[in-house]
Amino acid sequence: MDVLSDKKVTRLIATQGMTRVYEMDDGTWLTAREGTVAWRNNNPGMRATAS
């Protein structure tokens, strides 16, 4: 997966086995395949932040 410093994940579109498809804030989709569960699910855009 490329580093996405300027994009944020808005939602998880699909999950099947070792594949995750995320929708980014600009409307594009990002597919994460293979790797560990921690790697596929490591998604700073999906984390809640304290305010």
C-alpha positions in Angstrom: 0.0 0.0 0.0 1.3 3.4 -0.8 1.7 6.1 1.8 -1.5 8.2 1.7 -0.4 11.3 3.6 -3.0 13.6 2.0 -5.9 11.2 1.8 -8.2 10.0 4.5 -10.3 6.8 4.5 -14.0 7.7 4.7 -15.4 4.1 4.9 -14.8 0.4 4.4 -16.5 -0.7 1.2 -15.8 -4.5 1.3 -13.9 -7.2 3.1 -13.3 -10.7 1.8 -10.7 -13.0 3.3 -7.4 -11.1 3.1 -8.7 -8.2 1.1 -10.1 -4.8 2.2 -11.5 -2.1 -0.1 -11.6 1.4 1.4 -13.2 4.6 0.0 -11.0 7.6 0.3 -12.2 11.2 0.9 -11.7 12.1 -2.7 -14.0 9.3 -3.8 -11.3 6.9 -5.0 -11.1 3.3 -3.8 -8.0 1.7 -2.3 -7.6 -2.1 -2.1 -5.4 -3.7 0.5 -4.5 -7.3 -0.2 -2.5 -10.0 1.6 -0.3 -9.0 4.6 -1.2 -9.4 8.2 -4.6 -8.4 9.8 -2.8 -5.6 11.5 -1.5 -4.2 8.2 -4.8 -4.5 6.4 -6.7 -2.9 9.2 -4.1 -0.2 10.1 -6.0 2.7 8.9 -5.5 6.1 10.6 -8.4 7.6 8.7 -10.8 5.2 10.4 -9.6 5.9 14.0 -11.7 8.0 16.2 -9.9 11.0 17.7 -10.6 12.7 21.0 -11.8 16.2 20.8 
